[in-house]
Amino acid sequence: MNEARLVERAARESYGRLLALLTARTHDVAAAEDALADAFAAALTAWPRAGAPDNPEAWLFAAAKRRLIDAARRAKTQSAGAPVLILAAEELEQEIAARRMPDRRLDLMFACAHPEIDPAARTPLMLQTVLGLSAERIAAAFMMAPAAMSQRLVRAKKRIAEARIHFETPAPQEWRGRLEAVLHAIYAAFAEGWSDPEGADPGRAGLAEEAIWLARVAVRLLPEEPEALGLLALMLHLEARRGARRAQGRFVALEAQDVSLWRADMQSEAEQALRQAAKFNVPGRFQLEAAIQSAHVARRERGATDWPSVLLLYDALCALGSSPVARLNRAAAIARVQGAEAGLAALEAIEAAALKSYQPYWALRADLLSRLGRAREARAAYDEAIARERDGAVIAFLQAQRASISG
């Protein structure tokens, strides 16, 4: 691997860990971001000339540390800032050199949920700052225009600067009040990795695995939080099916997947987490979504999906005031239980303009219209779905579905 590619890989794999580590010491996310950007720029110059270091993370940490210290000295805050940073950095040098990089990302995510930060900006801020997602990808996850999401993030960072919010790890008693935003960010990161099933996009490589790791840490820190357990169960159930989502490069819909390719070990761990969450008798979004995925596992054992149970669970999820996406999936379940006409009526009853830019909305609409014999409308809906999809394998699947319409 050439040095430029190595820098790109280090940025992808280490950015969040390094930023969280530096911010934990400086309590200044903007300064840490600037120092880390300078460190990566320095690596692009130094590594091709002198060769890549044996431990890229240690090199980048040291470079960023030097820039933070230089900035502190230039600001004439050496007595207050630089020695503290030097001491904190030296405490970590041996750990990092031994490749035991402490991971403080979850701490920083809880810090991003500070009460002074706009609640609507907390999860996007975590996704950009801690997990490295672009504003465009975050906007897509929230079904927002990229410009609107960029403005939201800019306003959040401006508020941080104006209120002089320090990114300090909150005390354990404050974690529960900030947990919801953290769990949403972890799941959004997982969804980005999940939408790249073959790991072909370097920008999303490893995101699903990292999200599962973060959820496990959250469960370990807060073992009595049922929603943390529910999120872990949900992601494990989804990740267990990764190997079945493609067959020789072709997209395979859930109902057509080879269940022997589903990972039984992950499904077993997911079921255990879900049972543990159920003991608290406090249902929530992630527990219900995990239970829906658990109902799909019935096909592995009995040869058929338990669609009535899936529909009941979607009813409960929507009763919590869940998202338009949940109502969309409920419409799909209604079609399975009550027929395509009932499913289409439920789909058309959803009042959410954002869904009209969402590929699964058009794919479901096309499928239901096709099953009702409304061929012209079905083809038009498939055209809308195809126009909104980026994954080549999914596009090919939708095109084949469109071509199969008779009449």
ChimeraX attribute file (.defattr): number of C-alpha atoms within 10 A of each C-alpha:
attribute: neighborCount
match mode: 1-to-1
recipient: residues
	/A:1	7
	/A:2	10
	/A:3	19
	/A:4	15
	/A:5	11
	/A:6	17
	/A:7	22
	/A:8	15
	/A:9	17
	/A:10	15
	/A:11	20
	/A:12	18
	/A:13	19
	/A:14	20
	/A:15	24
	/A:16	23
	/A:17	20
	/A:18	26
	/A:19	28
	/A:20	28
	/A:21	23
	/A:22	26
	/A:23	25
	/A:24	22
	/A:25	18
	/A:26	21
	/A:27	19
	/A:28	18
	/A:29	26
	/A:30	17
	/A:31	19
	/A:32	24
	/A:33	19
	/A:34	14
	/A:35	25
	/A:36	25
	/A:37	17
	/A:38	16
	/A:39	20
	/A:40	21
	/A:41	13
	/A:42	15
	/A:43	24
	/A:44	18
	/A:45	12
	/A:46	14
	/A:47	17
	/A:48	14
	/A:49	10
	/A:50	10
	/A:51	11
	/A:52	19
	/A:53	14
	/A:54	9
	/A:55	12
	/A:56	20
	/A:57	21
	/A:58	21
	/A:59	18
	/A:60	27
	/A:61	25
	/A:62	18
	/A:63	18
	/A:64	26
	/A:65	22
	/A:66	18
	/A:67	19
	/A:68	23
	/A:69	20
	/A:70	15
	/A:71	17
	/A:72	19
	/A:73	16
	/A:74	10
	/A:75	10
	/A:76	12
	/A:77	13
	/A:78	16
	/A:79	10
	/A:80	11
	/A:81	17
	/A:82	21
	/A:83	15
	/A:84	15
	/A:85	20
	/A:86	15
	/A:87	11
	/A:88	15
	/A:89	19
	/A:90	13
	/A:91	11
	/A:92	16
	/A:93	16
	/A:94	13
	/A:95	13
	/A:96	18
	/A:97	15
	/A:98	10
	/A:99	13
	/A:100	11
	/A:101	18
	/A:102	13
	/A:103	16
	/A:104	19
	/A:105	23
	/A:106	21
	/A:107	21
	/A:108	27
	/A:109	28
	/A:110	26
	/A:111	26
	/A:112	33
	/A:113	25
	/A:114	21
	/A:115	12
	/A:116	14
	/A:117	20
	/A:118	16
	/A:119	15
	/A:120	12
	/A:121	19
	/A:122	26
	/A:123	23
	/A:124	29
	/A:125	25
	/A:126	27
	/A:127	24
	/A:128	18
	/A:129	23
	/A:130	24
	/A:131	26
	/A:132	20
	/A:133	21
	/A:134	15
	/A:135	22
	/A:136	15
	/A:137	18
	/A:138	24
	/A:139	18
	/A:140	15
	/A:141	14
	/A:142	13
	/A:143	16
	/A:144	15
	/A:145	14
	/A:146	17
	/A:147	12
	/A:148	13
	/A:149	21
	/A:150	17
	/A:151	12
	/A:152	19
	/A:153	21
	/A:154	14
	/A:155	15
	/A:156	22
	/A:157	18
	/A:158	13
	/A:159	15
	/A:160	21
	/A:161	14
	/A:162	9
	/A:163	11
	/A:164	11
	/A:165	19
	/A:166	17
	/A:167	24
	/A:168	19
	/A:169	20
	/A:170	16
	/A:171	8
	/A:172	10
	/A:173	7
	/A:174	12
	/A:175	19
	/A:176	12
	/A:177	13
	/A:178	19
	/A:179	19
	/A:180	15
	/A:181	21
	/A:182	28
	/A:183	24
	/A:184	18
	/A:185	24
	/A:186	27
	/A:187	22
	/A:188	23
	/A:189	28
	/A:190	22
	/A:191	18
	/A:192	22
	/A:193	23
	/A:194	21
	/A:195	13
	/A:196	19
	/A:197	21
	/A:198	14
	/A:199	15
	/A:200	9
	/A:201	12
	/A:202	12
	/A:203	19
	/A:204	21
	/A:205	20
	/A:206	19
	/A:207	26
	/A:208	27
	/A:209	17
	/A:210	17
	/A:211	25
	/A:212	22
	/A:213	14
	/A:214	20
	/A:215	24
	/A:216	18
	/A:217	15
	/A:218	22
	/A:219	20
	/A:220	13
	/A:221	13
	/A:222	17
	/A:223	15
	/A:224	14
	/A:225	18
	/A:226	25
	/A:227	25
	/A:228	29
	/A:229	28
	/A:230	31
	/A:231	32
	/A:232	30
	/A:233	33
	/A:234	27
	/A:235	27
	/A:236	25
	/A:237	28
	/A:238	21
	/A:239	21
	/A:240	18
	/A:241	22
	/A:242	16
	/A:243	17
	/A:244	20
	/A:245	19
	/A:246	17
	/A:247	11
	/A:248	6
	/A:249	10
	/A:250	14
	/A:251	21
	/A:252	17
	/A:253	12
	/A:254	12
	/A:255	11
	/A:256	10
	/A:257	17
	/A:258	15
	/A:259	18
	/A:260	11
	/A:261	13
	/A:262	21
	/A:263	18
	/A:264	16
	/A:265	12
	/A:266	18
	/A:267	23
	/A:268	15
	/A:269	15
	/A:270	27
	/A:271	21
	/A:272	14
	/A:273	23
	/A:274	26
	/A:275	17
	/A:276	17
	/A:277	24
	/A:278	16
	/A:279	11
	/A:280	11
	/A:281	9
	/A:282	11
	/A:283	17
	/A:284	17
	/A:285	19
	/A:286	24
	/A:287	26
	/A:288	22
	/A:289	22
	/A:290	25
	/A:291	24
	/A:292	22
	/A:293	21
	/A:294	22
	/A:295	18
	/A:296	19
	/A:297	20
	/A:298	14
	/A:299	14
	/A:300	14
	/A:301	10
	/A:302	9
	/A:303	10
	/A:304	13
	/A:305	17
	/A:306	17
	/A:307	18
	/A:308	15
	/A:309	16
	/A:310	25
	/A:311	21
	/A:312	15
	/A:313	20
	/A:314	25
	/A:315	17
	/A:316	17
	/A:317	23
	/A:318	17
	/A:319	10
	/A:320	12
	/A:321	11
	/A:322	13
	/A:323	12
	/A:324	16
	/A:325	17
	/A:326	17
	/A:327	23
	/A:328	23
	/A:329	19
	/A:330	23
	/A:331	26
	/A:332	24
	/A:333	24
	/A:334	26
	/A:335	22
	/A:336	16
	/A:337	17
	/A:338	11
	/A:339	15
	/A:340	22
	/A:341	15
	/A:342	16
	/A:343	24
	/A:344	21
	/A:345	13
	/A:346	18
	/A:347	22
	/A:348	12
	/A:349	12
	/A:350	14
	/A:351	10
	/A:352	12
	/A:353	10
	/A:354	14
	/A:355	16
	/A:356	14
	/A:357	16
	/A:358	17
	/A:359	19
	/A:360	18
	/A:361	20
	/A:362	23
	/A:363	22
	/A:364	23
	/A:365	26
	/A:366	28
	/A:367	23
	/A:368	22
	/A:369	20
	/A:370	24
	/A:371	15
	/A:372	14
	/A:373	13
	/A:374	16
	/A:375	18
	/A:376	14
	/A:377	14
	/A:378	25
	/A:379	21
	/A:380	15
	/A:381	23
	/A:382	26
	/A:383	17
	/A:384	19
	/A:385	25
	/A:386	23
	/A:387	13
	/A:388	17
	/A:389	15
	/A:390	10
	/A:391	13
	/A:392	13
	/A:393	15
	/A:394	18
	/A:395	19
	/A:396	14
	/A:397	16
	/A:398	21
	/A:399	16
	/A:400	12
	/A:401	17
	/A:402	22
	/A:403	11
	/A:404	11
	/A:405	16
	/A:406	10
	/A:407	8
